[in-house]
Amino acid sequence: MTVTLSATLAANEDIDRRRRAGERVLHLAFGEAGLPVHPALRDRLAAASERNGYGPVAGASELRTAAAGYWTRRGLITDPELVVSGPGSKSLLYGLLLAIGGDVVLPVPSWVSYAAQADLVGSRPILVPAPPGEGGVPDPDLVAAEVRRARAQGRTVSSLLVTLPDNPTGRLASPATIGRLAEIARELDLMIISDEIYRDLLHDPALPYTSPAELAPERTVITTGLSKSLALGGWRIGVARLPAGAHALHRSLLAVASEIWSAPAAPVQDAAAYAFGEPPELTERIERSRRLHGAVAGAVHQRFAEAGISAPTPQGGFYLYPDLSHLRLGGSAEITKILLEEHGIGVLPGHAFGDDPAAARVRVAVSLLYGDSPDERLTALNSPDPLRLPWIAANLDHLTTGLKELTLPRHGAVRERRAALVPTPCHG
């Protein structure tokens, strides 16, 4: 098995190298929340710094109780005994794939680590396109046939994975789609793993949100963390909510955890318990973050639209998924290279997310546009109109210029030769 560096981390390191070398690169390739840590969380972490014991594998009871309260306030009554904490939801997702076993159904496109983790645990992912206009879920109308086909070949298919709202598209699956998917999961006896780490960052909080745990509670595991809503990516803390009665899965997940991470870092667990308790100062911070992400993602979406480049309107998180196939400059790898090397715009290619390599779709993350220093990022967070801040305006101008140059006739015969060599990609 060949294991390579995650595409997001590799792109981040490449862009950092270019910037240190003096290149002007707009960093749209890394999904970090890009905001300072709230002072109250820093204080909690410092106060807990003497807690240096391993603690329970599942996590401290205070953290599990706080996480159970978080879900209960969202209409999902949760038993703290069926909450498991880990060093980031990414670790928990890997542990769940190991504990559940079998092959997993993934949407296309989907976050780069899902398929990579499936490969690491010996699972063969079944890639199913998302429904038109939606993201983060495999099309329910296609899942049943794909699972039955795989099972007829002797494969064991045990689970399907969804992201609500989605990375890379920024879209949220509709309640109707989640309902159909829950029915199919029950019919085919599939566990649903629902990655809901962006749940609290919907741009419009009135947008209808349905977790599969509401409709198929007996077979849905939810994972979340604090990396996105409270910008604590470097603290590495996440929690999983297991279904009531899933005692065998609980034991298996703890067994995996005990051999991989032993227990999450004790001081971080203390701060996380405080965060999942949702004190007013942190809910207010998340609200400001939600507004900032929505404003900048909307502005970036507008810049692509003005350049004649289509992208689904983002609904949550800080991502967009533009399609530049009409430019006929190659597939996702080629367009990513052109954007970076000729226009100073760093994005991730769609093929890293399982998409058709021939399609020139790319993932754009807007969260590192907020500023280069903590002071700039905090100013952006607190600004009633962050788009008017000079550094954000300059970043948007850089993007506009790069997209304009990209879409204008360039190098005449070179473009024509490329178009002759590159077939029109399939949009299916």
Secondary structure, 3 states (H helix, E strand, C coil): CCCCCCHHHHHHHHHHHHHHCCCCCEECCCCCCCCCCCHHHHHHHHHCCCCCCCCCCCCCHHHHHHHHHHHHCCCCCCCHHHEEEECCHHHHHHHHHHHHCCEEEEEECCCHHHHHHHHHCCCCCEEEECCCCCCCCCCHHHHHHHHHHHHHCCCCEEEEEEECCCCCCCCCCCHHHHHHHHHHHHHCCCEEEEECCCHHHECCCCCCCCCHHHHCHHHEEEEEECCCCCCCHHHCCEEEECCCCCHHHHHHHHHHHHHHCCCCCHHHHHHHHHHHCCCHHHHHHHHHHHHHHHHHHHHHHHHHHHCCCECCCCCECCEECCECHHHCCCCHHHHHHHHHHHHCEECEEHHHHCCCCCCCEEEEECCCCCCCCHHHHHHHHHCCCHHHCHHHHHHHHHHHHHHHHHHCCCCCHHHHHHHHHCCCCCCC
